[in-house]
């Protein structure tokens, strides 16, 4: 007898078929009996019809062996009987069921999808190359087998759709959108969490569980990569210059205050302007300053 237990995952049912070792033994005995017994009967009775008994018994035993199947660790077997879903076997071992039941193996192991980078447009319309790494596994064998045609291909297509949707919702960085709180380049775990959530919603129809999803590759498309690199370099240079000038102004102010407080020298406005000009040139220059020794007075 088969023990049938309703599952908790929608229409999925879990069944526990009987052991296949007893069925295998009975099938072998049936084949041996179908060969040996009719031969003995014919030998003593000379009844040729006994051969028909041998053929029928042997064929029946061979048909019964078609009901034997094996379920390996982290695998399952989805059973259908003339188009009707019977249940799913998730126990591991050697089992026997109705030989007319169709058994479809569905792996429950975790799988990796390392998608090739695809070209998409970000929120600002810039073409970028983006790729994703996805770790997934089958959670509901009924949905994976009957809700979609090919669940592995379904995962591949929906992953690409989720990447395109995510890339179009956020800018690559905040160079063009300074008010962007989340960008693809700096979003980090927050962007990966949004990607994982989107994939989980898309793949739920196929009974797929998303274990992890993250962006594995992100770059500007080749046709604008050079221009964007120059822009990033210019932005970084402007930011560095801003810091340099800010520091130089502070140093000049400190120098003037120290000279005034310690009464080392009294400078009029013209001398202060000349000193500020010289210090700013020295402090903000990208090359080492070449000092000039004044052998005369300050006014020469």
C-alpha positions in Angstrom: 0.0 0.0 0.0 1.1 3.5 -0.7 1.0 6.1 2.0 -0.3 9.4 0.6 0.2 12.7 2.4 -1.0 16.1 1.3 1.8 18.6 1.1 1.7 22.2 2.3 2.9 23.8 -0.9 -0.2 24.5 -2.9 -1.1 21.5 -5.1 2.0 19.6 -4.4 1.5 16.2 -2.7 4.1 14.0 -1.1 3.7 10.2 -1.4 5.7 7.4 0.2 5.7 4.3 -2.1 6.5 0.8 -1.0 10.1 -0.6 -1.1 11.3 -1.8 -4.4 13.3 -4.8 -3.1 10.2 -7.0 -2.4 8.8 -6.1 -5.8 12.1 -6.9 -7.5 12.2 -10.3 -5.7 8.6 -11.2 -6.7 9.3 -10.1 -10.3 12.4 -12.3 -10.5 10.5 -15.2 -9.0 7.7 -14.7 -11.5 10.1 -14.7 -14.4 11.8 -17.9 -13.1 8.5 -19.6 -12.4 7.2 -18.7 -15.9 10.2 -20.4 -17.4 10.6 -23.4 -15.2 7.0 -24.5 -14.3 5.5 -24.8 -17.8 8.6 -26.7 -19.0 8.1 -29.2 -16.2 4.4 -29.5 -17.0 5.1 -30.0 -20.7 7.7 -32.6 -20.0 5.3 -34.8 -18.0 2.0 -34.1 -19.9 3.2 -33.3 -23.4 0.9 -30.3 -23.3 2.2 -27.6 -25.6 -0.3 -25.1 -24.3 1.8 -24.8 -21.2 4.2 -22.6 -23.1 1.5 -19.9 -23.3 1.4 -19.9 -19.5 5.1 -19.4 -19.4 5.0 -16.5 -21.9 2.1 -14.7 -20.0 3.7 -15.1 -16.6 7.1 -13.9 -17.8 5.6 -10.9 -19.6 3.6 -10.0 -16.6 6.7 -10.2 -14.4 8.7 -8.1 -16.8 5.9 -5.4 -16.9 6.0 -5.3 -13.1 9.7 -4.4 -13.1 8.8 -1.2 -15.0 7.4 0.1 -11.7 10.8 0.0 -10.0 12.7 3.3 -9.7 15.4 5.0 -7.7 15.4 8.4 -6.0 18.8 9.8 -5.3 19.7 12.3 -2.5 18.4 15.9 -3.2 16.3 14.6 -6.0 12.6 13.9 -6.4 10.3 11.9 -8.7 7.0 13.5 -9.9 4.4 10.8 -10.6 1.6 11.0 -13.2 -0.9 8.3 -14.0 -2.6 8.7 -17.5 -2.4 12.5 -17.2 -3.3 12.8 -13.6 -0.8 14.1 -11.0 -0.4 11.4 -8.3 2.3 13.0 -6.1 5.9 13.6 -5.6 8.4 11.2 -4.0 11.2 13.1 -2.1 12.4 10.1 0.0 15.7 8.6 -1.1 16.0 4.9 -1.9 14.7 2.1 -4.1 10.9 2.1 -4.6 8.0 0.5 -6.5 4.9 2.0 -7.9 2.3 1.2 -10.5 4.3 0.3 -13.7 2.0 2.5 -15.8 2.9 5.6 -13.7 5.2 8.0 -15.5 8.0 9.1 -13.3 9.8 12.4 -14.0 12.9 13.2 -12.1 13.2 16.8 -10.7 16.5 17.8 -9.0 16.2 19.6 -5.7 19.9 20.6 -5.6 21.0 24.3 -5.6 22.0 25.6 -9.0 24.1 28.5 -10.2 23.2 30.8 -13.0 26.2 33.0 -14.1 24.6 35.1 -16.8 26.6 36.7 -19.5 26.7 40.5 -19.2 23.9 42.1 -21.3 23.6 45.7 -22.6 20.8 47.7 -21.0 20.0 51.4 -20.4 20.1 52.8 -16.9 17.7 55.4 -15.5 19.5 58.3 -17.3 19.5 56.4 -20.6 23.2 55.5 -20.6 24.0 52.1 -22.1 25.7 49.9 -19.6 26.8 46.2 -19.4 25.4 44.3 -16.4 25.6 40.6 -15.4 24.1 38.7 -12.5 24.9 35.6 -10.4 21.9 33.7 -9.2 21.7 30.7 -6.8 18.3 28.9 -7.0 16.6 25.6 -6.5 13.2 23.9 -7.0 10.9 24.4 -4.0 7.6 23.2 -5.4 7.9 20.3 -7.8 4.2 20.6 -9.0 4.7 24.1 -10.2 8.1 23.4 -11.7 6.7 20.5 -13.7 3.2 21.7 -14.7 3.0 25.5 -14.3 5.8 26.3 -16.8 7.1 24.5 -19.9 10.8 24.4 -19.0 11.6 25.8 -15.5 15.4 26.0 -16.1 14.9 28.2 -19.3 12.2 30.1 -17.4 14.7 31.0 -14.7 17.2 32.2 -17.4 14.7 34.4 -19.2 13.1 35.9 -16.1 16.6 36.7 -14.7 17.4 38.7 -17.8 14.0 40.5 -17.5 14.7 41.3 -13.8 18.1 42.7 -14.6 16.7 45.0 -17.3 14.0 46.2 -15.0 16.5 46.9 -12.1 18.9 48.7 -14.4 16.2 50.9 -15.8 15.1 52.0 -12.3 18.4 53.4 -11.1 21.3 55.4 -12.5 24.7 53.9 -12.9 26.2 56.5 -10.5 25.3 59.9 -9.3 27.3 61.9 -11.8 24.2 63.0 -13.7 21.7 62.5 -10.8 23.3 64.0 -7.7 20.1 63.5 -5.7 20.1 59.7 -6.3 20.2 57.9 -3.0 20.7 54.5 -4.6 22.8 53.8 -7.6 23.9 50.6 -9.3 27.5 51.2 -8.6 27.3 52.3 -5.0 24.0 50.5 -4.0 25.8 47.4 -2.8 23.7 45.1 -0.7 20.6 47.2 -1.1 20.6 46.8 -4.8 21.3 43.1 -4.5 18.3 42.8 -2.1 16.1 44.5 -4.5 17.2 42.2 -7.3 16.7 39.1 -5.1 13.2 40.3 -4.2 12.3 41.0 -7.8 13.5 37.5 -8.9 11.7 35.8 -6.1 8.4 37.4 -7.2 9.0 36.5 -10.9 10.1 32.9 -10.2 7.4 32.0 -7.7 5.0 30.9 -10.4 7.5 28.1 -11.3 8.0 27.0 -7.7 11.6 28.3 -7.7 13.3 29.5 -4.5 15.9 32.2 -4.9 18.7 31.6 -2.4 21.0 34.5 -3.5 21.2 37.0 -6.3 23.8 39.7 -6.8 25.3 41.8 -9.6 28.5 40.2 -10.8 29.5 42.6 -13.5 28.8 46.3 -14.0 30.4 48.7 -16.5 29.6 51.3 -19.1 29.1 50.0 -22.6 32.2 50.1 -24.8 30.9 53.0 -27.0 30.7 55.4 -24.0 33.2 53.9 -21.6 36.1 56.2 -22.7 34.0 59.3 -22.5 32.6 58.3 -19.1 36.1 57.5 -17.8 37.3 61.0 -18.8 34.3 62.5 -17.1 34.9 60.5 -13.9 38.6 61.6 -14.0 37.5 65.2 -14.5 35.1 65.0 -11.6 37.7 63.5 -9.4 40.2 66.2 -10.4 37.7 69.0 -9.6 36.9 67.4 -6.2 40.7 67.1 -5.4 41.3 70.7 -6.5 38.4 71.8 -4.3 40.0 70.2 -1.3 43.4 71.6 -2.2 42.1 75.1 -2.5 40.1 74.8 0.7 43.2 73.7 2.5 45.4 76.3 1.0 43.0 79.1 2.0 43.1 77.8 5.6 46.9 77.7 5.6 47.2 81.2 4.2 44.7 82.5 6.8 46.6 80.7 9.6 49.9 82.2 8.4 48.6 85.7 8.3 47.0 85.3 11.8 50.2 83.9 13.2 52.3 86.7 11.8 49.9 89.3 13.2 49.6 87.7 16.6 53.3 87.2 17.1 54.1 90.7 15.7 56.9 89.2 13.5 56.2 91.7 10.7 53.6 94.3 9.9 52.2 93.9 6.4 50.1 96.5 4.6 47.3 95.4 2.3 49.5 95.4 -0.8 52.1 93.1 0.9 49.3 90.9 2.2 47.9 90.5 -1.3 51.4 89.6 -2.6 52.0 87.1 0.1 48.5 85.5 -0.4 49.2 85.3 -4.1 52.6 83.7 -3.7 51.3 81.2 -1.0 48.3 80.2 -3.1 50.5 79.6 -6.1 52.9 77.4 -4.1 50.2 75.5 -2.2 47.9 74.8 -5.2 50.4 74.1 -7.9 50.7 70.6 -9.2 54.5 71.0 -9.5 57.1 71.8 -6.9 57.8 75.5 -6.5 61.1 77.0 -7.5 62.2 79.5 -4.8 63.7 82.9 -5.8 66.0 84.5 -3.3 65.5 88.2 -3.0 68.8 89.9 -2.2 67.4 93.4 -2.0 64.5 94.9 -0.1 60.9 93.8 0.0 60.0 96.6 -2.4 62.5 95.4 -5.1 
